[in-house]
Amino acid sequence: MNKKQAIFCYTIGLLFSFSQVFATEITDLTVIPNGSQLTIDWSALSQEIMDNTNGYAIQWSTEQNDVRIDKFAQQFSSQNSLTLRKASFEINKDYYFRVYSYVLDGRNRVLGNGSKILKWQMDFQDNIETSQIEPNDPVISTVVSTTSSEDEVLATFGALRISKFDTFVDFAWSKPSNLTSNDYDGFAFEVSKHSDLKDPIIEFKVNKTRFRTRLKGLEPNTQYHARGYFYKDRGGEAQLFGGEEIKAFKTIIAIDRDGRTRSSRNIKRIEKYAYFAVSVDGNETSETPTINTTTSLTTTTRNTTVTTPTTMTDIRKRIVTLKAEIKILQKELRTLLKKLRDMYKNN
């Protein structure tokens, strides 16, 4: 068997296996208002089918043409439901939703035959008007490419690192390796006391230059759950994608700030770190360190009325003195520049 024959046989086998796994259409896709959330439900596929897939993929858009099998999905779930923020969707505006099953192929997710397209809109009284639309998929089920096209790129947020304290936590994350700067506009986060992120206590966004954020106003010794996303502004609306793993964390027991114990001194020192911060009460602050601009520069101030040296010995002594002062000034300059870089990095 030559190389072309091998590739042909592999392709036929791959397509045949997909047709077996994804033969069943997903049905009963619905949108249900639930307080500040929207619950997306659909009929569960059989256990036999789910044993051969990695879960469900969910797409939505304000453009019907964006809801196709060759476009990226914003969310992935192992359950036949998904909860989204109602505030992310405008009143009296048409949206298009669709659900698929998918399998992992290396780093790519291959979408299988999905549901019909659900067209819906919501009024001010949370009444939902829906209709079903037949999809217009291309003939070939594509894997999501790694190009920079914003409609094709698929990425997951990755690990959200959390440093836990009593009334605040520090979030840290990494820059995505497979997204270009045009693929996303920043990062978004949800934090809730519920494992399914129902009724989040805060939802906030940060721009793409930040990779650390402090979240303040939490309750000590309390369990929370958080998830990170990428977001892209489309038509004035932030579309979230890439959210996958929900991270659970628990704040530590409250620490008294009286300053008389080691733990008290440590927590007060940590609170002074320069971080961009948000609070569950909705406030956003940019905390910056205080730089003492009146450092030992004053100790090296030269007397401008010094008599100009006239002898060779005096000149050499003066040169040595000036070189020493320059070294001190250079050291202080490097220190201030480092502090300035840290301020920009943390903000």
C-alpha positions as a Python dict, from the first residue, in 0.01 Angstrom:
ca = {
    (1, 'M'): (0, 0, 0),
    (2, 'N'): (149, 334, -104),
    (3, 'K'): (130, 658, 92),
    (4, 'K'): (-171, 798, -96),
    (5, 'Q'): (-368, 477, -44),
    (6, 'A'): (-284, 479, 327),
    (7, 'I'): (-403, 839, 367),
    (8, 'F'): (-724, 760, 175),
    (9, 'C'): (-799, 457, 393),
    (10, 'Y'): (-728, 654, 710),
    (11, 'T'): (-961, 936, 602),
    (12, 'I'): (-1243, 695, 515),
    (13, 'G'): (-1202, 517, 848),
    (14, 'L'): (-1202, 848, 1037),
    (15, 'L'): (-1518, 972, 866),
    (16, 'F'): (-1686, 635, 917),
    (17, 'S'): (-1605, 636, 1289),
    (18, 'F'): (-1745, 991, 1321),
    (19, 'S'): (-2066, 889, 1147),
    (20, 'Q'): (-2109, 605, 1396),
    (21, 'V'): (-2038, 818, 1704),
    (22, 'F'): (-2237, 1124, 1597),
    (23, 'A'): (-2532, 959, 1430),
    (24, 'T'): (-2789, 1088, 1680),
    (25, 'E'): (-2912, 1446, 1666),
    (26, 'I'): (-2938, 1643, 1989),
    (27, 'T'): (-3296, 1757, 2049),
    (28, 'D'): (-3511, 1971, 2279),
    (29, 'L'): (-3273, 2268, 2302),
    (30, 'T'): (-3434, 2532, 2525),
    (31, 'V'): (-3346, 2861, 2698),
    (32, 'I'): (-3493, 2922, 3045),
    (33, 'P'): (-3452, 3248, 3247),
    (34, 'N'): (-3348, 3176, 3603),
    (35, 'G'): (-3297, 3491, 3809),
    (36, 'S'): (-2974, 3653, 3692),
    (37, 'Q'): (-2890, 3346, 3485),
    (38, 'L'): (-3001, 3172, 3168),
    (39, 'T'): (-3020, 2795, 3180),
    (40, 'I'): (-2962, 2617, 2849),
    (41, 'D'): (-3105, 2263, 2843),
    (42, 'W'): (-3114, 1990, 2581),
    (43, 'S'): (-3190, 1619, 2562),
    (44, 'A'): (-2910, 1399, 2687),
    (45, 'L'): (-2754, 1157, 2442),
    (46, 'S'): (-2745, 790, 2531),
    (47, 'Q'): (-2471, 661, 2757),
    (48, 'E'): (-2338, 450, 2470),
    (49, 'I'): (-2284, 758, 2257),
    (50, 'M'): (-2140, 962, 2544),
    (51, 'D'): (-1891, 684, 2620),
    (52, 'N'): (-1745, 750, 2274),
    (53, 'T'): (-1734, 1129, 2302),
    (54, 'N'): (-1579, 1384, 2536),
    (55, 'G'): (-1894, 1585, 2607),
    (56, 'Y'): (-2108, 1862, 2463),
    (57, 'A'): (-2001, 2178, 2281),
    (58, 'I'): (-2221, 2489, 2279),
    (59, 'Q'): (-2222, 2772, 2024),
    (60, 'W'): (-2410, 3099, 2022),
    (61, 'S'): (-2402, 3420, 1822),
    (62, 'T'): (-2611, 3710, 1699),
    (63, 'E'): (-2535, 3588, 1345),
    (64, 'Q'): (-2690, 3264, 1223),
    (65, 'N'): (-2395, 3195, 996),
    (66, 'D'): (-2163, 3179, 1299),
    (67, 'V'): (-2351, 2877, 1436),
    (68, 'R'): (-2210, 2602, 1218),
    (69, 'I'): (-2016, 2283, 1262),
    (70, 'D'): (-1698, 2443, 1121),
    (71, 'K'): (-1701, 2734, 1371),
    (72, 'F'): (-1559, 2738, 1722),
    (73, 'A'): (-1770, 2664, 2031),
    (74, 'Q'): (-1768, 2902, 2327),
    (75, 'Q'): (-1841, 2647, 2599),
    (76, 'F'): (-1795, 2277, 2672),
    (77, 'S'): (-1986, 2070, 2924),
    (78, 'S'): (-2010, 1713, 3046),
    (79, 'Q'): (-2377, 1768, 3138),
    (80, 'N'): (-2680, 1832, 2918),
    (81, 'S'): (-2723, 2186, 3051),
    (82, 'L'): (-2529, 2509, 3081),
    (83, 'T'): (-2577, 2824, 3291),
    (84, 'L'): (-2486, 3163, 3144),
    (85, 'R'): (-2511, 3520, 3267),
    (86, 'K'): (-2838, 3678, 3158),
    (87, 'A'): (-2670, 4019, 3156),
    (88, 'S'): (-2452, 3902, 2866),
    (89, 'F'): (-2756, 3898, 2637),
    (90, 'E'): (-2947, 4205, 2525),
    (91, 'I'): (-3323, 4247, 2552),
    (92, 'N'): (-3531, 4208, 2233),
    (93, 'K'): (-3233, 4092, 2029),
    (94, 'D'): (-3213, 3772, 1827),
    (95, 'Y'): (-2960, 3507, 1931),
    (96, 'Y'): (-2876, 3171, 1779),
    (97, 'F'): (-2778, 2871, 1991),
    (98, 'R'): (-2667, 2522, 1894),
    (99, 'V'): (-2532, 2217, 2081),
    (100, 'Y'): (-2304, 1939, 1953),
    (101, 'S'): (-2124, 1636, 2086),
    (102, 'Y'): (-1749, 1643, 2034),
    (103, 'V'): (-1437, 1428, 2053),
    (104, 'L'): (-1079, 1529, 2118),
    (105, 'D'): (-833, 1486, 1833),
    (106, 'G'): (-499, 1586, 1978),
    (107, 'R'): (-539, 1950, 2080),
    (108, 'N'): (-845, 1999, 1859),
    (109, 'R'): (-1211, 1935, 1935),
    (110, 'V'): (-1405, 1778, 1649),
    (111, 'L'): (-1774, 1871, 1655),
    (112, 'G'): (-2028, 1600, 1572),
    (113, 'N'): (-2381, 1623, 1435),
    (114, 'G'): (-2558, 1864, 1665),
    (115, 'S'): (-2899, 2006, 1732),
    (116, 'K'): (-3107, 2230, 1515),
    (117, 'I'): (-3040, 2599, 1562),
    (118, 'L'): (-3247, 2762, 1833),
    (119, 'K'): (-3334, 3123, 1747),
    (120, 'W'): (-3457, 3315, 2050),
    (121, 'Q'): (-3496, 3656, 2209),
    (122, 'M'): (-3603, 3775, 2552),
    (123, 'D'): (-3817, 4072, 2657),
    (124, 'F'): (-3803, 4283, 2974),
    (125, 'Q'): (-4038, 4042, 3155),
    (126, 'D'): (-3806, 3746, 3081),
    (127, 'N'): (-4050, 3604, 2830),
    (128, 'I'): (-3863, 3392, 2573),
    (129, 'E'): (-3970, 3370, 2210),
    (130, 'T'): (-3808, 3079, 2024),
    (131, 'S'): (-3806, 2907, 1686),
    (132, 'Q'): (-3614, 2616, 1534),
    (133, 'I'): (-3398, 2659, 1222),
    (134, 'E'): (-3238, 2389, 1011),
    (135, 'P'): (-2857, 2425, 1013),
    (136, 'N'): (-2661, 2501, 700),
    (137, 'D'): (-2341, 2307, 766),
    (138, 'P'): (-2065, 2252, 512),
    (139, 'V'): (-2021, 1899, 381),
    (140, 'I'): (-1697, 1834, 571),
    (141, 'S'): (-1686, 1835, 951),
    (142, 'T'): (-1373, 2036, 1015),
    (143, 'V'): (-1153, 2050, 1318),
    (144, 'V'): (-1097, 2396, 1451),
    (145, 'S'): (-787, 2543, 1295),
    (146, 'T'): (-501, 2717, 1469),
    (147, 'T'): (-514, 3022, 1244),
    (148, 'S'): (-564, 3369, 1381),
    (149, 'S'): (-920, 3401, 1249),
    (150, 'E'): (-1137, 3496, 1545),
    (151, 'D'): (-1416, 3268, 1423),
    (152, 'E'): (-1190, 2963, 1402),
    (153, 'V'): (-956, 2979, 1696),
    (154, 'L'): (-1034, 2745, 1984),
    (155, 'A'): (-852, 2781, 2314),
    (156, 'T'): (-916, 2695, 2674),
    (157, 'F'): (-833, 2936, 2952),
    (158, 'G'): (-591, 2701, 3125),
    (159, 'A'): (-487, 2691, 3487),
    (160, 'L'): (-614, 2960, 3722),
    (161, 'R'): (-367, 2988, 4009),
    (162, 'I'): (-516, 3110, 4337),
    (163, 'S'): (-330, 3232, 4646),
    (164, 'K'): (-577, 3218, 4935),
    (165, 'F'): (-601, 3458, 5227),
    (166, 'D'): (-887, 3543, 5466),
    (167, 'T'): (-1083, 3824, 5300),
    (168, 'F'): (-908, 3827, 4964),
    (169, 'V'): (-739, 3601, 4711),
    (170, 'D'): (-484, 3665, 4438),
    (171, 'F'): (-563, 3523, 4093),
    (172, 'A'): (-278, 3456, 3849),
    (173, 'W'): (-285, 3304, 3501),
    (174, 'S'): (-71, 3270, 3190),
    (175, 'K'): (-82, 3433, 2850),
    (176, 'P'): (-251, 3200, 2597),
    (177, 'S'): (2, 3036, 2367),
    (178, 'N'): (-233, 2963, 2075),
    (179, 'L'): (-419, 3294, 2047),
    (180, 'T'): (-298, 3603, 1868),
    (181, 'S'): (-361, 3951, 2005),
    (182, 'N'): (-653, 3989, 1761),
    (183, 'D'): (-826, 3673, 1880),
    (184, 'Y'): (-927, 3811, 2220),
    (185, 'D'): (-957, 4141, 2404),
    (186, 'G'): (-894, 4026, 2759),
    (187, 'F'): (-986, 3790, 3039),
    (188, 'A'): (-1314, 3746, 3227),
    (189, 'F'): (-1388, 3573, 3556),
    (190, 'E'): (-1686, 3438, 3747),
    (191, 'V'): (-1679, 3366, 4120),
    (192, 'S'): (-1958, 3195, 4309),
    (193, 'K'): (-2024, 3002, 4629),
    (194, 'H'): (-2186, 2731, 4417),
    (195, 'S'): (-1993, 2460, 4235),
    (196, 'D'): (-2192, 2522, 3914),
    (197, 'L'): (-2123, 2899, 3939),
    (198, 'K'): (-2491, 2971, 3996),
    (199, 'D'): (-2563, 3320, 4138),
    (200, 'P'): (-2207, 3451, 4106),
    (201, 'I'): (-2099, 3701, 4370),
    (202, 'I'): (-1891, 3883, 4109),
    (203, 'E'): (-1823, 3880, 3735),
    (204, 'F'): (-1541, 4098, 3611),
    (205, 'K'): (-1308, 4154, 3318),
    (206, 'V'): (-946, 4264, 3286),
    (207, 'N'): (-752, 4361, 2976),
    (208, 'K'): (-506, 4133, 2801),
    (209, 'T'): (-200, 4298, 2955),
    (210, 'R'): (-287, 4182, 3308),
    (211, 'F'): (-204, 3837, 3444),
    (212, 'R'): (-271, 3899, 3813),
    (213, 'T'): (-574, 4034, 3995),
    (214, 'R'): (-664, 4060, 4360),
    (215, 'L'): (-1025, 3987, 4456),
    (216, 'K'): (-1124, 4153, 4783),
    (217, 'G'): (-1431, 4151, 5006),
    (218, 'L'): (-1456, 3773, 5052),
    (219, 'E'): (-1573, 3594, 5366),
    (220, 'P'): (-1311, 3412, 5577),
    (221, 'N'): (-1318, 3032, 5599),
    (222, 'T'): (-1563, 3008, 5308),
    (223, 'Q'): (-1574, 2783, 5001),
    (224, 'Y'): (-1580, 2952, 4660),
    (225, 'H'): (-1560, 2848, 4298),
    (226, 'A'): (-1410, 3040, 4007),
    (227, 'R'): (-1363, 3007, 3633),
    (228, 'G'): (-1164, 3210, 3384),
    (229, 'Y'): (-1253, 3290, 3023),
    (230, 'F'): (-1123, 3482, 2727),
    (231, 'Y'): (-1351, 3752, 2592),
    (232, 'K'): (-1389, 3926, 2257),
    (233, 'D'): (-1585, 4247, 2208),
    (234, 'R'): (-1834, 4202, 1926),
    (235, 'G'): (-2079, 4478, 1850),
    (236, 'G'): (-2024, 4634, 2190),
    (237, 'E'): (-2086, 4305, 2371),
    (238, 'A'): (-1824, 4087, 2537),
    (239, 'Q'): (-1852, 3732, 2404),
    (240, 'L'): (-1690, 3479, 2640),
    (241, 'F'): (-1511, 3167, 2525),
    (242, 'G'): (-1249, 2922, 2644),
    (243, 'G'): (-1389, 2870, 2994),
    (244, 'E'): (-1351, 2508, 3096),
    (245, 'E'): (-1227, 2409, 3441),
    (246, 'I'): (-1406, 2540, 3749),
    (247, 'K'): (-1153, 2593, 4028),
    (248, 'A'): (-1262, 2545, 4390),
    (249, 'F'): (-1088, 2733, 4671),
    (250, 'K'): (-1151, 2811, 5036),
    (251, 'T'): (-1044, 3127, 5216),
    (252, 'I'): (-849, 3085, 5538),
    (253, 'I'): (-970, 3160, 5890),
    (254, 'A'): (-990, 3532, 5969),
    (255, 'I'): (-667, 3696, 6086),
    (256, 'D'): (-674, 3985, 6329),
    (257, 'R'): (-496, 4297, 6201),
    (258, 'D'): (-388, 4412, 6546),
    (259, 'G'): (-20, 4379, 6456),
    (260, 'R'): (77, 4188, 6771),
    (261, 'T'): (117, 3844, 6613),
    (262, 'R'): (336, 3711, 6334),
    (263, 'S'): (34, 3614, 6122),
    (264, 'S'): (-111, 3962, 6167),
    (265, 'R'): (212, 4127, 6055),
    (266, 'N'): (239, 3892, 5756),
    (267, 'I'): (-117, 3952, 5634),
    (268, 'K'): (-74, 4329, 5664),
    (269, 'R'): (250, 4309, 5468),
    (270, 'I'): (82, 4103, 5194),
    (271, 'E'): (-208, 4348, 5176),
    (272, 'K'): (39, 4621, 5084),
    (273, 'Y'): (154, 4439, 4769),
    (274, 'A'): (90, 4638, 4454),
    (275, 'Y'): (-191, 4461, 4266),
    (276, 'F'): (-474, 4561, 4041),
    (277, 'A'): (-774, 4472, 4255),
    (278, 'V'): (-1148, 4429, 4230),
    (279, 'S'): (-1398, 4385, 4508),
    (280, 'V'): (-1720, 4189, 4538),
    (281, 'D'): (-1894, 4518, 4613),
    (282, 'G'): (-1820, 4628, 4257),
    (283, 'N'): (-1531, 4862, 4325),
    (284, 'E'): (-1221, 4847, 4108),
    (285, 'T'): (-893, 4981, 4236),
    (286, 'S'): (-539, 4999, 4116),
    (287, 'E'): (-318, 4957, 4417),
    (288, 'T'): (33, 5090, 4367),
    (289, 'P'): (328, 5091, 4601),
    (290, 'T'): (443, 5414, 4757),
    (291, 'I'): (782, 5513, 4620),
    (292, 'N'): (990, 5739, 4838),
    (293, 'T'): (1114, 6001, 4595),
    (294, 'T'): (1322, 6165, 4867),
    (295, 'T'): (1564, 5876, 4913),
    (296, 'S'): (1935, 5906, 4974),
    (297, 'L'): (1956, 6133, 4671),
    (298, 'T'): (1959, 6415, 4925),
    (299, 'T'): (2271, 6273, 5086),
    (300, 'T'): (2461, 6298, 4759),
    (301, 'T'): (2358, 6652, 4673),
    (302, 'R'): (2665, 6845, 4579),
    (303, 'N'): (2742, 7196, 4682),
    (304, 'T'): (2712, 7397, 4363),
    (305, 'T'): (2936, 7669, 4505),
    (306, 'V'): (3239, 7442, 4537),
    (307, 'T'): (3557, 7612, 4420),
    (308, 'T'): (3690, 7471, 4094),
    (309, 'P'): (4005, 7267, 4163),
    (310, 'T'): (4323, 7411, 4017),
    (311, 'T'): (4597, 7158, 4087),
    (312, 'M'): (4637, 6812, 3932),
    (313, 'T'): (4594, 6649, 4270),
    (314, 'D'): (4274, 6842, 4341),
    (315, 'I'): (4139, 6753, 3996),
    (316, 'R'): (4209, 6380, 4046),
    (317, 'K'): (4043, 6388, 4389),
    (318, 'R'): (3745, 6567, 4241),
    (319, 'I'): (3715, 6309, 3963),
    (320, 'V'): (3718, 6025, 4218),
    (321, 'T'): (3450, 6201, 4421),
    (322, 'L'): (3232, 6261, 4115),
    (323, 'K'): (3268, 5899, 4000),
    (324, 'A'): (3158, 5778, 4342),
    (325, 'E'): (2857, 6009, 4336),
    (326, 'I'): (2768, 5893, 3983),
    (327, 'K'): (2776, 5528, 4096),
    (328, 'I'): (2540, 5610, 4381),
    (329, 'L'): (2305, 5796, 4148),
    (330, 'Q'): (2315, 5511, 3893),
    (331, 'K'): (2229, 5260, 4164),
    (332, 'E'): (1937, 5470, 4282),
    (333, 'L'): (1826, 5517, 3921),
    (334, 'R'): (1825, 5140, 3865),
    (335, 'T'): (1624, 5092, 4184),
    (336, 'L'): (1362, 5347, 4079),
    (337, 'L'): (1342, 5205, 3727),
    (338, 'K'): (1285, 4855, 3868),
    (339, 'K'): (1006, 4985, 4092),
    (340, 'L'): (854, 5163, 3794),
    (341, 'R'): (865, 4844, 3583),
    (342, 'D'): (704, 4648, 3868),
    (343, 'M'): (426, 4906, 3889),
    (344, 'Y'): (351, 4874, 3516),
    (345, 'K'): (372, 4495, 3533),
    (346, 'N'): (129, 4468, 3821),
    (347, 'N'): (-113, 4722, 3680),
}
